[in-house]
Amino acid sequence: GDISPDTNFGRFFSVIACFLGILLTSLITATLNVLLRFSSSEDSGMHVMSREMARINMKEHAADIISLWWRRRRGGRLSRFQMRPDVMHELTTKFHRERNKSNVEVDDLVSMSVKIEKIYHMTRSAELNINRVTAELWGPEATWEEEDGDSATAVDARDGDGGSKPLVDQLKRAFRKHEHTN
């Protein structure tokens, strides 16, 4: 009982139907993935909530440690769990684990894309400011070239392009060039 197309048009149509089925399935999967993923603000909110839960758990573990210490010192009744010799170490380990979770700064809780974007903008701003300072110190026609002098690539201080070399190396070369001319 398998059914298969006999004509070339039927085979072509079945291949197209297979590709459309795969495409439709992948689109549905991608859409569900996007709908179920947290946005960066929701992700940051979840991290803040987990940090606050860690603070609450840390306080509970601290209370358990103090209570156990007090009962042992006073000679009061201990439960089976509290009589175990390693229970103080276990509670202390849990306390330290929760303390480490709760010490996370709010800046560390933002998503990676937000951090990358922030670093990019700070770097771009610094580069533009350096280019402005360079243009003011050595004039708008200030250019610098590769150290070997053979390369025809010169970068204008106003364009902020940076060329193929890092900006710091270009500034060092421009400073050396300026010192030699004076």
Disulfide bonds with the S-S distance in Angstrom:
none
